[in-house]
Amino acid sequence: MSPAGSGPGPSTAPLARDLAYFQLKDELEQFLYDEAELLDSRDYDAWLARLADDLVYFMPQRRNVRFGTHAEAENTRQGEGISWFDEDRWTLTKRIEQIQTGVHYAEEPLSRVCHIVSNVQLVAVDPTPADAVAATVRSRFVVHQNRVEYETYTFIGRRLDVLRRAGGRADGAWQLARREILLDQSVLLAKNLTTFF
């Protein structure tokens, strides 16, 4: 998984573990934890406000492939073939608007969802932890979904996020600019995919 984009990106050199690093890491972790709370409490409008206008939200399908071919063949590619999600902010907004109608066949009644986010790692920063305007963060997740009486699903995987300061200012709020999601399963065991990761 690697963030797409053109031109120079965030530094991928090992980051110095100084005070600025740990302050930034804590700030980004809080963003992810707050995001999980918004989704779990169904505050979708507040969640949408945290998404950048040029958001890329991508979850490939996973394949079972022969040894030695994982890097090139295990995951579907963005913009090619079929993926679980290959979305932008507009399409996510439309998904949420559909749920909020109250007549969404797969979300009436609404699911109860719990996000657990862990193993948060600060991978890269642009330009530095002290005055970051963009950061790449890796994390793991468990998402538990329960519907009606007996439908229970568990999604486990990892994410690679690019978070960016709104307006490109170091004192601005963070927004999610890119999310790549890898589920640890090749077959979706849930009846539908109405959960956000």
JONORZI-V733190 format. One record per backbone hydrogen bond with DSSP energy under -1.0 kcal/mol. CO is the residue of the C=O (numbers start at 0). NH is the residue of the N-H. If there is no record, write none. Layout:
# JONORZI-V733190
co=[CO/CO]
nh=[NH/NH]
This chain:
# JONORZI-V733190
co=[15/17/18/19/20/21/22/23/24/25/26/27/28/29/30/31/32/33/34/35/36/37/38/41/42/43/44/46/47/49/51/55/56/57/58/58/60/65/68/69/73/76/84/86/87/88/89/90/91/92/93/94/95/97/98/103/111/113/115/117/120/123/124/125/125/132/133/134/135/135/136/137/138/139/140/141/142/143/144/145/146/150/152/154/155/156/157/158/159/160/161/161/162/163/164/168/172/174/175/176/177/178/179/181]
nh=[17/21/22/23/24/25/26/27/28/29/30/31/32/33/34/35/36/37/38/39/40/42/41/43/46/47/48/49/50/175/54/178/86/180/83/84/75/68/72/73/62/79/58/56/91/92/93/94/95/96/97/98/99/100/101/106/145/143/141/139/137/135/10/132/133/164/125/162/122/123/160/120/158/117/156/115/154/113/152/111/150/146/144/142/183/140/181/138/179/136/176/177/134/174/167/171/165/163/51/55/161/57/159/157]
